[in-house]
Amino acid sequence: MRIIRDTYYLDPTDRGAAAAIGNFDGVHIGHQAVIDITRKVARDLGVPLGIMTFEPHPRSYFSKDPKPFRLMNAEAKANRLAKLGVEKLYELPFNAALAALTPRAFAQTIIADQLGLAHVVVGADFCFGQGRAGTTDDLQAFGTEMGFGVTISPIVTNDAGAVSSTAIRRALSEGRPRDAAAMLDHWHRIEGEVIRGEQRGRDLGYPTANMSIAGLHPPKFGVYAVKVDVLNGQHKGSYDGAASIGVRPMFGENTANCETFIFDFKGDLYGANLSVALVDYLRPELKFDGLDALITQMDADCAQAREILAHV
C-alpha cells in the first residue's frame, strides 16, 4: 500500500482511484462495508482501491477537550487498511487551510483537481467542508458536475444498534472487549514500541513489555487476557499473555500505560513494536497490602488468562 500525504504534486499513477472517504478510526465493520463497496467499484472501473483520511483526526484539531479518544494511531490504522487490500492511502494533513474549504471547494480542489478521483464512497452520515456543511446530496451533485462518481453506503447495525467508533469506545470504557471486537470484526489492539520501565515486574518474576497509551482512548483500567504479536526483531511472532492497563496504584504512579507479561517467553523486547489484542477483561486495577499479595493475584490472573486464551 502506498501512503500519499502530499496532494499538490501527485504522481500521475496515484490519480484516478476509487476512494472511500472518512476517518476510519478503528476500521470497524461499518468502515469495512464502505471499503467493500469501494473495492467493487474499483474493480468495475479497473482503477486502484483508495482511502482518503485525515491526520490529525479532525476532532483532535477542533476539540478543546484534551481527553484522548482515538481507537488507533495513524500507523495502526494504515496497517489495518493494508490488510484489507487498500492500494492508495491518501492521508491528508488536516490543518487550517483544509478546515476552511467550503463543501464545493473541497469537492473541486481535493477530490477533482488534486486527486482526480474517479469515484468516491461515503457513509450515509457523511458531512464535509467548512462547518461540516456539506451533505451526501451535495456530494452527489458535485460529482455529477465535476466528473466523479458517488456511492452512498448505508449505516451498518448489529443487535445493539448502529455500529460506530463511539459505541466501540463505550464498550472498551466499560470493560467489554468482546463487544468491541464484534463491532470491529477484529480484537481491539494497542500498538506501539516497547519502552523501558521501572523493571519491577522482572523483580517480581513477571517481566513486562511496557507501552505508552498516550493519545489513545483508554480502555477500562485493569487486567486483560491478551494476544500479542511481536511485529519486528528476532522475536517476531504471536504469543499469549496478560496485560495490565492503568496507573499502577500499588506504586503510586499516575501515567497510564500498558504492561504486558508474555507467557513462556524469554528475551529482550526493548525497541520492538508490539500489537496487544484485548480479548477479555479479568479484573479492575487494585492496590494490594504487599508484594506477596500482588504476586498471588498475578499468579491467579495468568492462570485465568491461560484458560480463556486456550479457547480463543
ChimeraX commands (.cxc) that place a marker at each C-alpha (Angstrom):
marker #1 position 0.00,0.00,0.00 radius 0.5
marker #1 position 1.25,3.43,-0.94 radius 0.5
marker #1 position 0.70,6.25,1.59 radius 0.5
marker #1 position 0.30,9.67,-0.05 radius 0.5
marker #1 position 0.48,12.82,2.07 radius 0.5
marker #1 position 1.44,15.47,-0.49 radius 0.5
marker #1 position -1.57,16.01,-2.76 radius 0.5
marker #1 position -0.15,19.05,-4.54 radius 0.5
marker #1 position 2.49,17.20,-6.54 radius 0.5
marker #1 position 0.79,13.89,-7.15 radius 0.5
marker #1 position 2.42,11.24,-9.29 radius 0.5
marker #1 position 0.10,10.51,-12.25 radius 0.5
marker #1 position -0.11,6.86,-11.15 radius 0.5
marker #1 position -1.68,7.99,-7.87 radius 0.5
marker #1 position -4.58,9.77,-9.56 radius 0.5
marker #1 position -7.86,8.26,-10.70 radius 0.5
marker #1 position -8.55,5.83,-7.87 radius 0.5
marker #1 position -11.91,4.89,-6.41 radius 0.5
marker #1 position -11.68,6.00,-2.79 radius 0.5
marker #1 position -13.71,5.73,0.39 radius 0.5
marker #1 position -13.64,8.91,2.46 radius 0.5
marker #1 position -13.70,9.09,6.26 radius 0.5
marker #1 position -11.68,8.99,9.47 radius 0.5
marker #1 position -11.83,5.16,9.76 radius 0.5
marker #1 position -10.91,5.19,13.46 radius 0.5
marker #1 position -10.91,1.53,14.44 radius 0.5
marker #1 position -11.66,0.30,10.89 radius 0.5
marker #1 position -14.84,-1.30,12.24 radius 0.5
marker #1 position -17.44,-3.32,10.31 radius 0.5
marker #1 position -19.21,-0.15,9.16 radius 0.5
marker #1 position -15.94,1.13,7.70 radius 0.5
marker #1 position -15.29,-2.27,6.15 radius 0.5
marker #1 position -18.71,-2.18,4.46 radius 0.5
marker #1 position -17.78,1.15,2.85 radius 0.5
marker #1 position -14.43,-0.28,1.78 radius 0.5
marker #1 position -16.10,-3.40,0.31 radius 0.5
marker #1 position -18.36,-1.22,-1.83 radius 0.5
marker #1 position -15.35,0.82,-2.92 radius 0.5
marker #1 position -13.44,-2.35,-3.79 radius 0.5
marker #1 position -16.24,-3.49,-6.12 radius 0.5
marker #1 position -16.37,-0.06,-7.78 radius 0.5
marker #1 position -12.60,-0.07,-8.24 radius 0.5
marker #1 position -12.72,-3.50,-9.87 radius 0.5
marker #1 position -15.55,-2.48,-12.17 radius 0.5
marker #1 position -13.69,0.67,-13.24 radius 0.5
marker #1 position -10.28,-1.00,-13.40 radius 0.5
marker #1 position -8.72,1.55,-11.02 radius 0.5
marker #1 position -6.85,1.29,-7.69 radius 0.5
marker #1 position -8.69,0.92,-4.38 radius 0.5
marker #1 position -8.08,4.01,-2.28 radius 0.5
marker #1 position -8.89,5.55,1.10 radius 0.5
marker #1 position -8.98,9.27,1.83 radius 0.5
marker #1 position -8.48,10.03,5.52 radius 0.5
marker #1 position -7.11,12.86,7.66 radius 0.5
marker #1 position -4.25,13.35,10.12 radius 0.5
marker #1 position -4.60,14.54,12.75 radius 0.5
marker #1 position -8.17,13.40,13.26 radius 0.5
marker #1 position -10.41,16.48,12.71 radius 0.5
marker #1 position -11.86,16.02,16.19 radius 0.5
marker #1 position -8.35,16.48,17.61 radius 0.5
marker #1 position -7.92,19.63,15.56 radius 0.5
marker #1 position -11.15,21.26,16.71 radius 0.5
marker #1 position -11.63,19.89,20.22 radius 0.5
marker #1 position -10.59,21.83,23.32 radius 0.5
marker #1 position -11.05,18.69,25.42 radius 0.5
marker #1 position -7.61,17.10,25.97 radius 0.5
marker #1 position -9.11,13.67,26.75 radius 0.5
marker #1 position -7.75,11.15,24.21 radius 0.5
marker #1 position -10.35,9.41,22.08 radius 0.5
marker #1 position -8.62,7.64,19.20 radius 0.5
marker #1 position -9.01,3.88,18.92 radius 0.5
marker #1 position -5.80,3.57,16.91 radius 0.5
marker #1 position -2.89,5.73,15.87 radius 0.5
marker #1 position -2.12,6.54,12.24 radius 0.5
marker #1 position 0.35,3.68,11.84 radius 0.5
marker #1 position -2.02,1.06,13.27 radius 0.5
marker #1 position -4.80,2.34,11.02 radius 0.5
marker #1 position -2.56,2.13,7.96 radius 0.5
marker #1 position -1.57,-1.44,8.90 radius 0.5
marker #1 position -5.22,-2.47,9.20 radius 0.5
marker #1 position -6.18,-0.83,5.88 radius 0.5
marker #1 position -3.27,-2.53,4.13 radius 0.5
marker #1 position -4.57,-5.91,5.37 radius 0.5
marker #1 position -7.89,-5.09,3.66 radius 0.5
marker #1 position -6.17,-4.65,0.31 radius 0.5
marker #1 position -6.14,-0.85,0.10 radius 0.5
marker #1 position -3.67,0.26,-2.57 radius 0.5
marker #1 position -3.64,4.04,-2.14 radius 0.5
marker #1 position -3.97,5.73,1.27 radius 0.5
marker #1 position -4.46,9.47,0.85 radius 0.5
marker #1 position -3.57,10.74,4.34 radius 0.5
marker #1 position -4.47,14.42,4.06 radius 0.5
marker #1 position -2.90,16.82,6.61 radius 0.5
marker #1 position -5.85,18.35,8.47 radius 0.5
marker #1 position -4.94,21.98,9.02 radius 0.5
marker #1 position -6.49,25.45,8.92 radius 0.5
marker #1 position -6.41,25.59,5.12 radius 0.5
marker #1 position -8.26,22.28,4.73 radius 0.5
marker #1 position -10.74,23.11,7.51 radius 0.5
marker #1 position -11.60,26.40,5.77 radius 0.5
marker #1 position -12.59,24.82,2.46 radius 0.5
marker #1 position -16.29,25.12,1.66 radius 0.5
marker #1 position -18.02,21.88,0.58 radius 0.5
marker #1 position -17.81,22.97,-3.06 radius 0.5
marker #1 position -14.13,23.91,-2.74 radius 0.5
marker #1 position -13.34,20.58,-1.04 radius 0.5
marker #1 position -15.02,18.64,-3.85 radius 0.5
marker #1 position -13.39,20.69,-6.58 radius 0.5
marker #1 position -9.91,21.21,-5.13 radius 0.5
marker #1 position -9.27,17.93,-3.31 radius 0.5
marker #1 position -11.43,15.29,-4.98 radius 0.5
marker #1 position -11.50,16.52,-8.58 radius 0.5
marker #1 position -8.36,18.61,-9.11 radius 0.5
marker #1 position -5.65,17.31,-6.77 radius 0.5
marker #1 position -6.55,13.61,-6.51 radius 0.5
marker #1 position -8.54,13.26,-9.71 radius 0.5
marker #1 position -10.64,10.53,-8.11 radius 0.5
marker #1 position -12.80,8.51,-10.46 radius 0.5
marker #1 position -15.33,7.60,-7.77 radius 0.5
marker #1 position -15.88,8.22,-4.05 radius 0.5
marker #1 position -17.81,6.17,-1.50 radius 0.5
marker #1 position -19.03,7.60,1.82 radius 0.5
marker #1 position -21.32,6.56,4.65 radius 0.5
marker #1 position -24.89,7.85,4.82 radius 0.5
marker #1 position -23.96,10.17,7.73 radius 0.5
marker #1 position -21.00,11.73,5.90 radius 0.5
marker #1 position -20.56,15.52,6.19 radius 0.5
marker #1 position -17.73,17.56,4.72 radius 0.5
marker #1 position -16.35,21.03,4.18 radius 0.5
marker #1 position -16.22,24.06,6.45 radius 0.5
marker #1 position -18.51,23.62,9.45 radius 0.5
marker #1 position -19.43,20.12,8.17 radius 0.5
marker #1 position -21.95,21.91,5.99 radius 0.5
marker #1 position -21.76,19.53,3.01 radius 0.5
marker #1 position -24.22,16.62,2.84 radius 0.5
marker #1 position -24.28,13.43,0.79 radius 0.5
marker #1 position -26.81,15.12,-1.53 radius 0.5
marker #1 position -24.31,17.94,-2.08 radius 0.5
marker #1 position -21.55,15.43,-2.79 radius 0.5
marker #1 position -23.63,13.64,-5.41 radius 0.5
marker #1 position -24.48,16.95,-7.09 radius 0.5
marker #1 position -20.81,17.98,-7.12 radius 0.5
marker #1 position -19.83,14.59,-8.52 radius 0.5
marker #1 position -22.25,14.98,-11.43 radius 0.5
marker #1 position -20.94,18.48,-12.09 radius 0.5
marker #1 position -17.23,17.78,-11.62 radius 0.5
marker #1 position -16.96,14.34,-13.20 radius 0.5
marker #1 position -16.56,11.82,-10.38 radius 0.5
marker #1 position -18.96,9.08,-9.32 radius 0.5
marker #1 position -20.52,8.94,-5.86 radius 0.5
marker #1 position -21.93,5.99,-3.91 radius 0.5
marker #1 position -23.59,6.31,-0.50 radius 0.5
marker #1 position -23.17,3.32,1.82 radius 0.5
marker #1 position -25.98,2.59,4.32 radius 0.5
marker #1 position -25.33,2.65,8.06 radius 0.5
marker #1 position -24.30,-0.77,9.41 radius 0.5
marker #1 position -26.10,-2.02,12.52 radius 0.5
marker #1 position -25.95,-5.02,14.83 radius 0.5
marker #1 position -28.17,-6.22,17.68 radius 0.5
marker #1 position -27.10,-3.27,19.82 radius 0.5
marker #1 position -27.87,-0.66,17.14 radius 0.5
marker #1 position -25.69,1.40,14.82 radius 0.5
marker #1 position -22.03,0.41,14.71 radius 0.5
marker #1 position -19.78,3.38,15.37 radius 0.5
marker #1 position -16.41,4.34,16.82 radius 0.5
marker #1 position -18.34,5.96,19.69 radius 0.5
marker #1 position -20.09,2.68,20.53 radius 0.5
marker #1 position -16.75,0.86,20.45 radius 0.5
marker #1 position -15.19,3.40,22.81 radius 0.5
marker #1 position -18.11,2.90,25.19 radius 0.5
marker #1 position -17.66,-0.88,25.16 radius 0.5
marker #1 position -13.94,-0.53,25.90 radius 0.5
marker #1 position -14.58,2.00,28.68 radius 0.5
marker #1 position -16.97,-0.47,30.29 radius 0.5
marker #1 position -14.56,-3.41,30.09 radius 0.5
marker #1 position -16.37,-5.21,27.26 radius 0.5
marker #1 position -13.60,-6.00,24.75 radius 0.5
marker #1 position -15.57,-8.85,23.15 radius 0.5
marker #1 position -18.45,-6.48,22.37 radius 0.5
marker #1 position -15.91,-4.07,20.87 radius 0.5
marker #1 position -14.44,-6.91,18.82 radius 0.5
marker #1 position -17.89,-7.81,17.47 radius 0.5
marker #1 position -18.19,-4.28,16.06 radius 0.5
marker #1 position -14.59,-4.14,14.87 radius 0.5
marker #1 position -14.51,-7.64,13.35 radius 0.5
marker #1 position -11.10,-7.95,14.99 radius 0.5
marker #1 position -9.70,-7.65,18.51 radius 0.5
marker #1 position -9.10,-4.11,19.69 radius 0.5
marker #1 position -5.34,-3.67,19.68 radius 0.5
marker #1 position -2.86,-1.35,21.34 radius 0.5
marker #1 position 0.17,-0.97,19.10 radius 0.5
marker #1 position 3.47,0.72,19.77 radius 0.5
marker #1 position 7.11,0.45,20.71 radius 0.5
marker #1 position 8.27,-1.29,23.87 radius 0.5
marker #1 position 9.72,1.32,26.22 radius 0.5
marker #1 position 11.95,0.91,29.26 radius 0.5
marker #1 position 10.02,0.92,32.53 radius 0.5
marker #1 position 10.97,0.57,36.19 radius 0.5
marker #1 position 11.61,-3.17,35.74 radius 0.5
marker #1 position 9.61,-4.01,38.86 radius 0.5
marker #1 position 7.90,-6.89,37.05 radius 0.5
marker #1 position 11.23,-8.59,36.49 radius 0.5
marker #1 position 11.96,-8.47,40.23 radius 0.5
marker #1 position 8.53,-9.97,40.91 radius 0.5
marker #1 position 9.04,-12.82,38.44 radius 0.5
marker #1 position 6.74,-11.21,35.88 radius 0.5
marker #1 position 8.84,-9.21,33.40 radius 0.5
marker #1 position 6.58,-7.00,31.31 radius 0.5
marker #1 position 6.78,-5.19,27.98 radius 0.5
marker #1 position 5.72,-1.61,28.63 radius 0.5
marker #1 position 3.94,0.55,26.05 radius 0.5
marker #1 position 2.56,4.06,26.15 radius 0.5
marker #1 position -1.17,4.59,25.51 radius 0.5
marker #1 position -0.79,8.36,25.16 radius 0.5
marker #1 position -3.23,9.78,22.62 radius 0.5
marker #1 position -5.42,6.67,22.60 radius 0.5
marker #1 position -8.84,6.13,24.14 radius 0.5
marker #1 position -8.06,4.32,27.40 radius 0.5
marker #1 position -9.86,1.01,27.91 radius 0.5
marker #1 position -11.22,0.31,31.38 radius 0.5
marker #1 position -8.23,0.11,33.69 radius 0.5
marker #1 position -7.44,-3.37,34.90 radius 0.5
marker #1 position -6.04,-6.73,33.82 radius 0.5
marker #1 position -6.81,-8.39,30.48 radius 0.5
marker #1 position -6.19,-11.71,28.76 radius 0.5
marker #1 position -4.36,-10.73,25.57 radius 0.5
marker #1 position -2.97,-11.99,22.30 radius 0.5
marker #1 position 0.40,-10.43,21.48 radius 0.5
marker #1 position 2.06,-10.00,18.10 radius 0.5
marker #1 position 5.71,-9.01,18.11 radius 0.5
marker #1 position 5.88,-7.18,14.79 radius 0.5
marker #1 position 9.64,-6.97,14.27 radius 0.5
marker #1 position 13.00,-8.12,15.55 radius 0.5
marker #1 position 14.37,-11.56,16.39 radius 0.5
marker #1 position 11.33,-12.49,18.49 radius 0.5
marker #1 position 8.78,-11.70,15.79 radius 0.5
marker #1 position 5.73,-13.91,16.20 radius 0.5
marker #1 position 2.45,-14.43,18.07 radius 0.5
marker #1 position 2.09,-15.17,21.78 radius 0.5
marker #1 position -0.44,-15.31,24.61 radius 0.5
marker #1 position -0.23,-13.17,27.70 radius 0.5
marker #1 position -1.83,-10.97,30.35 radius 0.5
marker #1 position -1.72,-7.19,30.33 radius 0.5
marker #1 position -2.33,-4.56,32.97 radius 0.5
marker #1 position -3.63,-1.21,31.71 radius 0.5
marker #1 position -3.70,1.67,34.14 radius 0.5
marker #1 position -1.78,3.90,36.50 radius 0.5
marker #1 position -0.19,1.28,38.81 radius 0.5
marker #1 position -1.73,2.37,42.15 radius 0.5
marker #1 position 0.43,-0.14,44.01 radius 0.5
marker #1 position 3.45,2.03,43.23 radius 0.5
marker #1 position 1.87,5.50,43.37 radius 0.5
marker #1 position 2.26,6.29,39.66 radius 0.5
marker #1 position -0.35,8.14,37.63 radius 0.5
marker #1 position 0.66,8.00,33.96 radius 0.5
marker #1 position -1.41,5.31,32.30 radius 0.5
marker #1 position 0.34,2.68,30.23 radius 0.5
marker #1 position 0.03,-0.93,29.10 radius 0.5
marker #1 position 2.26,-3.55,30.73 radius 0.5
marker #1 position 2.18,-6.99,29.09 radius 0.5
marker #1 position 3.51,-10.24,30.51 radius 0.5
marker #1 position 4.04,-12.72,27.68 radius 0.5
marker #1 position 3.64,-16.35,28.68 radius 0.5
marker #1 position 6.60,-18.71,28.29 radius 0.5
marker #1 position 8.77,-16.01,26.75 radius 0.5
marker #1 position 12.42,-15.23,27.31 radius 0.5
marker #1 position 14.16,-12.39,25.54 radius 0.5
marker #1 position 14.64,-8.64,25.30 radius 0.5
marker #1 position 11.87,-6.70,23.55 radius 0.5
marker #1 position 13.10,-3.14,24.11 radius 0.5
marker #1 position 12.63,-1.18,20.90 radius 0.5
marker #1 position 10.42,-3.84,19.32 radius 0.5
marker #1 position 6.93,-2.97,18.11 radius 0.5
marker #1 position 4.07,-4.88,19.70 radius 0.5
marker #1 position 0.40,-5.28,18.88 radius 0.5
marker #1 position -1.53,-6.24,22.01 radius 0.5
marker #1 position -5.06,-7.54,21.39 radius 0.5
marker #1 position -7.54,-7.23,24.28 radius 0.5
marker #1 position -9.50,-10.49,24.49 radius 0.5
marker #1 position -11.17,-10.49,27.92 radius 0.5
marker #1 position -11.33,-8.19,30.93 radius 0.5
marker #1 position -10.31,-10.08,34.08 radius 0.5
marker #1 position -10.49,-7.62,36.96 radius 0.5
marker #1 position -10.12,-3.94,37.87 radius 0.5
marker #1 position -6.87,-2.30,38.87 radius 0.5
marker #1 position -6.26,-2.85,42.60 radius 0.5
marker #1 position -3.91,-1.73,45.35 radius 0.5
marker #1 position -2.59,-4.60,47.46 radius 0.5
marker #1 position -1.39,-4.79,51.06 radius 0.5
marker #1 position 2.02,-6.02,50.00 radius 0.5
marker #1 position 4.10,-7.62,47.26 radius 0.5
marker #1 position 3.21,-11.16,48.30 radius 0.5
marker #1 position -0.48,-10.42,47.83 radius 0.5
marker #1 position 0.25,-8.82,44.46 radius 0.5
marker #1 position 2.24,-11.85,43.27 radius 0.5
marker #1 position -0.52,-14.23,44.41 radius 0.5
marker #1 position -3.06,-12.23,42.42 radius 0.5
marker #1 position -0.77,-12.13,39.35 radius 0.5
marker #1 position -0.47,-15.92,39.53 radius 0.5
marker #1 position -4.26,-16.18,39.53 radius 0.5
marker #1 position -4.62,-13.63,36.71 radius 0.5
marker #1 position -2.23,-15.53,34.47 radius 0.5
marker #1 position -3.89,-18.86,35.18 radius 0.5
marker #1 position -7.29,-17.37,34.28 radius 0.5
marker #1 position -5.89,-15.75,31.15 radius 0.5
marker #1 position -4.30,-19.02,30.00 radius 0.5
marker #1 position -7.63,-20.80,30.42 radius 0.5
marker #1 position -9.50,-18.15,28.40 radius 0.5
marker #1 position -6.93,-17.95,25.63 radius 0.5
marker #1 position -6.81,-21.72,25.25 radius 0.5
marker #1 position -10.33,-21.48,23.83 radius 0.5
marker #1 position -9.88,-18.45,21.58 radius 0.5
marker link #1:1,2 radius 0.2
marker link #1:2,3 radius 0.2
marker link #1:3,4 radius 0.2
marker link #1:4,5 radius 0.2
marker link #1:5,6 radius 0.2
marker link #1:6,7 radius 0.2
marker link #1:7,8 radius 0.2
marker link #1:8,9 radius 0.2
marker link #1:9,10 radius 0.2
marker link #1:10,11 radius 0.2
marker link #1:11,12 radius 0.2
marker link #1:12,13 radius 0.2
marker link #1:13,14 radius 0.2
marker link #1:14,15 radius 0.2
marker link #1:15,16 radius 0.2
marker link #1:16,17 radius 0.2
marker link #1:17,18 radius 0.2
marker link #1:18,19 radius 0.2
marker link #1:19,20 radius 0.2
marker link #1:20,21 radius 0.2
marker link #1:21,22 radius 0.2
marker link #1:22,23 radius 0.2
marker link #1:23,24 radius 0.2
marker link #1:24,25 radius 0.2
marker link #1:25,26 radius 0.2
marker link #1:26,27 radius 0.2
marker link #1:27,28 radius 0.2
marker link #1:28,29 radius 0.2
marker link #1:29,30 radius 0.2
marker link #1:30,31 radius 0.2
marker link #1:31,32 radius 0.2
marker link #1:32,33 radius 0.2
marker link #1:33,34 radius 0.2
marker link #1:34,35 radius 0.2
marker link #1:35,36 radius 0.2
marker link #1:36,37 radius 0.2
marker link #1:37,38 radius 0.2
marker link #1:38,39 radius 0.2
marker link #1:39,40 radius 0.2
marker link #1:40,41 radius 0.2
marker link #1:41,42 radius 0.2
marker link #1:42,43 radius 0.2
marker link #1:43,44 radius 0.2
marker link #1:44,45 radius 0.2
marker link #1:45,46 radius 0.2
marker link #1:46,47 radius 0.2
marker link #1:47,48 radius 0.2
marker link #1:48,49 radius 0.2
marker link #1:49,50 radius 0.2
marker link #1:50,51 radius 0.2
marker link #1:51,52 radius 0.2
marker link #1:52,53 radius 0.2
marker link #1:53,54 radius 0.2
marker link #1:54,55 radius 0.2
marker link #1:55,56 radius 0.2
marker link #1:56,57 radius 0.2
marker link #1:57,58 radius 0.2
marker link #1:58,59 radius 0.2
marker link #1:59,60 radius 0.2
marker link #1:60,61 radius 0.2
marker link #1:61,62 radius 0.2
marker link #1:62,63 radius 0.2
marker link #1:63,64 radius 0.2
marker link #1:64,65 radius 0.2
marker link #1:65,66 radius 0.2
marker link #1:66,67 radius 0.2
marker link #1:67,68 radius 0.2
marker link #1:68,69 radius 0.2
marker link #1:69,70 radius 0.2
marker link #1:70,71 radius 0.2
marker link #1:71,72 radius 0.2
marker link #1:72,73 radius 0.2
marker link #1:73,74 radius 0.2
marker link #1:74,75 radius 0.2
marker link #1:75,76 radius 0.2
marker link #1:76,77 radius 0.2
marker link #1:77,78 radius 0.2
marker link #1:78,79 radius 0.2
marker link #1:79,80 radius 0.2
marker link #1:80,81 radius 0.2
marker link #1:81,82 radius 0.2
marker link #1:82,83 radius 0.2
marker link #1:83,84 radius 0.2
marker link #1:84,85 radius 0.2
marker link #1:85,86 radius 0.2
marker link #1:86,87 radius 0.2
marker link #1:87,88 radius 0.2
marker link #1:88,89 radius 0.2
marker link #1:89,90 radius 0.2
marker link #1:90,91 radius 0.2
marker link #1:91,92 radius 0.2
marker link #1:92,93 radius 0.2
marker link #1:93,94 radius 0.2
marker link #1:94,95 radius 0.2
marker link #1:95,96 radius 0.2
marker link #1:96,97 radius 0.2
marker link #1:97,98 radius 0.2
marker link #1:98,99 radius 0.2
marker link #1:99,100 radius 0.2
marker link #1:100,101 radius 0.2
marker link #1:101,102 radius 0.2
marker link #1:102,103 radius 0.2
marker link #1:103,104 radius 0.2
marker link #1:104,105 radius 0.2
marker link #1:105,106 radius 0.2
marker link #1:106,107 radius 0.2
marker link #1:107,108 radius 0.2
marker link #1:108,109 radius 0.2
marker link #1:109,110 radius 0.2
marker link #1:110,111 radius 0.2
marker link #1:111,112 radius 0.2
marker link #1:112,113 radius 0.2
marker link #1:113,114 radius 0.2
marker link #1:114,115 radius 0.2
marker link #1:115,116 radius 0.2
marker link #1:116,117 radius 0.2
marker link #1:117,118 radius 0.2
marker link #1:118,119 radius 0.2
marker link #1:119,120 radius 0.2
marker link #1:120,121 radius 0.2
marker link #1:121,122 radius 0.2
marker link #1:122,123 radius 0.2
marker link #1:123,124 radius 0.2
marker link #1:124,125 radius 0.2
marker link #1:125,126 radius 0.2
marker link #1:126,127 radius 0.2
marker link #1:127,128 radius 0.2
marker link #1:128,129 radius 0.2
marker link #1:129,130 radius 0.2
marker link #1:130,131 radius 0.2
marker link #1:131,132 radius 0.2
marker link #1:132,133 radius 0.2
marker link #1:133,134 radius 0.2
marker link #1:134,135 radius 0.2
marker link #1:135,136 radius 0.2
marker link #1:136,137 radius 0.2
marker link #1:137,138 radius 0.2
marker link #1:138,139 radius 0.2
marker link #1:139,140 radius 0.2
marker link #1:140,141 radius 0.2
marker link #1:141,142 radius 0.2
marker link #1:142,143 radius 0.2
marker link #1:143,144 radius 0.2
marker link #1:144,145 radius 0.2
marker link #1:145,146 radius 0.2
marker link #1:146,147 radius 0.2
marker link #1:147,148 radius 0.2
marker link #1:148,149 radius 0.2
marker link #1:149,150 radius 0.2
marker link #1:150,151 radius 0.2
marker link #1:151,152 radius 0.2
marker link #1:152,153 radius 0.2
marker link #1:153,154 radius 0.2
marker link #1:154,155 radius 0.2
marker link #1:155,156 radius 0.2
marker link #1:156,157 radius 0.2
marker link #1:157,158 radius 0.2
marker link #1:158,159 radius 0.2
marker link #1:159,160 radius 0.2
marker link #1:160,161 radius 0.2
marker link #1:161,162 radius 0.2
marker link #1:162,163 radius 0.2
marker link #1:163,164 radius 0.2
marker link #1:164,165 radius 0.2
marker link #1:165,166 radius 0.2
marker link #1:166,167 radius 0.2
marker link #1:167,168 radius 0.2
marker link #1:168,169 radius 0.2
marker link #1:169,170 radius 0.2
marker link #1:170,171 radius 0.2
marker link #1:171,172 radius 0.2
marker link #1:172,173 radius 0.2
marker link #1:173,174 radius 0.2
marker link #1:174,175 radius 0.2
marker link #1:175,176 radius 0.2
marker link #1:176,177 radius 0.2
marker link #1:177,178 radius 0.2
marker link #1:178,179 radius 0.2
marker link #1:179,180 radius 0.2
marker link #1:180,181 radius 0.2
marker link #1:181,182 radius 0.2
marker link #1:182,183 radius 0.2
marker link #1:183,184 radius 0.2
marker link #1:184,185 radius 0.2
marker link #1:185,186 radius 0.2
marker link #1:186,187 radius 0.2
marker link #1:187,188 radius 0.2
marker link #1:188,189 radius 0.2
marker link #1:189,190 radius 0.2
marker link #1:190,191 radius 0.2
marker link #1:191,192 radius 0.2
marker link #1:192,193 radius 0.2
marker link #1:193,194 radius 0.2
marker link #1:194,195 radius 0.2
marker link #1:195,196 radius 0.2
marker link #1:196,197 radius 0.2
marker link #1:197,198 radius 0.2
marker link #1:198,199 radius 0.2
marker link #1:199,200 radius 0.2
marker link #1:200,201 radius 0.2
marker link #1:201,202 radius 0.2
marker link #1:202,203 radius 0.2
marker link #1:203,204 radius 0.2
marker link #1:204,205 radius 0.2
marker link #1:205,206 radius 0.2
marker link #1:206,207 radius 0.2
marker link #1:207,208 radius 0.2
marker link #1:208,209 radius 0.2
marker link #1:209,210 radius 0.2
marker link #1:210,211 radius 0.2
marker link #1:211,212 radius 0.2
marker link #1:212,213 radius 0.2
marker link #1:213,214 radius 0.2
marker link #1:214,215 radius 0.2
marker link #1:215,216 radius 0.2
marker link #1:216,217 radius 0.2
marker link #1:217,218 radius 0.2
marker link #1:218,219 radius 0.2
marker link #1:219,220 radius 0.2
marker link #1:220,221 radius 0.2
marker link #1:221,222 radius 0.2
marker link #1:222,223 radius 0.2
marker link #1:223,224 radius 0.2
marker link #1:224,225 radius 0.2
marker link #1:225,226 radius 0.2
marker link #1:226,227 radius 0.2
marker link #1:227,228 radius 0.2
marker link #1:228,229 radius 0.2
marker link #1:229,230 radius 0.2
marker link #1:230,231 radius 0.2
marker link #1:231,232 radius 0.2
marker link #1:232,233 radius 0.2
marker link #1:233,234 radius 0.2
marker link #1:234,235 radius 0.2
marker link #1:235,236 radius 0.2
marker link #1:236,237 radius 0.2
marker link #1:237,238 radius 0.2
marker link #1:238,239 radius 0.2
marker link #1:239,240 radius 0.2
marker link #1:240,241 radius 0.2
marker link #1:241,242 radius 0.2
marker link #1:242,243 radius 0.2
marker link #1:243,244 radius 0.2
marker link #1:244,245 radius 0.2
marker link #1:245,246 radius 0.2
marker link #1:246,247 radius 0.2
marker link #1:247,248 radius 0.2
marker link #1:248,249 radius 0.2
marker link #1:249,250 radius 0.2
marker link #1:250,251 radius 0.2
marker link #1:251,252 radius 0.2
marker link #1:252,253 radius 0.2
marker link #1:253,254 radius 0.2
marker link #1:254,255 radius 0.2
marker link #1:255,256 radius 0.2
marker link #1:256,257 radius 0.2
marker link #1:257,258 radius 0.2
marker link #1:258,259 radius 0.2
marker link #1:259,260 radius 0.2
marker link #1:260,261 radius 0.2
marker link #1:261,262 radius 0.2
marker link #1:262,263 radius 0.2
marker link #1:263,264 radius 0.2
marker link #1:264,265 radius 0.2
marker link #1:265,266 radius 0.2
marker link #1:266,267 radius 0.2
marker link #1:267,268 radius 0.2
marker link #1:268,269 radius 0.2
marker link #1:269,270 radius 0.2
marker link #1:270,271 radius 0.2
marker link #1:271,272 radius 0.2
marker link #1:272,273 radius 0.2
marker link #1:273,274 radius 0.2
marker link #1:274,275 radius 0.2
marker link #1:275,276 radius 0.2
marker link #1:276,277 radius 0.2
marker link #1:277,278 radius 0.2
marker link #1:278,279 radius 0.2
marker link #1:279,280 radius 0.2
marker link #1:280,281 radius 0.2
marker link #1:281,282 radius 0.2
marker link #1:282,283 radius 0.2
marker link #1:283,284 radius 0.2
marker link #1:284,285 radius 0.2
marker link #1:285,286 radius 0.2
marker link #1:286,287 radius 0.2
marker link #1:287,288 radius 0.2
marker link #1:288,289 radius 0.2
marker link #1:289,290 radius 0.2
marker link #1:290,291 radius 0.2
marker link #1:291,292 radius 0.2
marker link #1:292,293 radius 0.2
marker link #1:293,294 radius 0.2
marker link #1:294,295 radius 0.2
marker link #1:295,296 radius 0.2
marker link #1:296,297 radius 0.2
marker link #1:297,298 radius 0.2
marker link #1:298,299 radius 0.2
marker link #1:299,300 radius 0.2
marker link #1:300,301 radius 0.2
marker link #1:301,302 radius 0.2
marker link #1:302,303 radius 0.2
marker link #1:303,304 radius 0.2
marker link #1:304,305 radius 0.2
marker link #1:305,306 radius 0.2
marker link #1:306,307 radius 0.2
marker link #1:307,308 radius 0.2
marker link #1:308,309 radius 0.2
marker link #1:309,310 radius 0.2
marker link #1:310,311 radius 0.2
marker link #1:311,312 radius 0.2
view
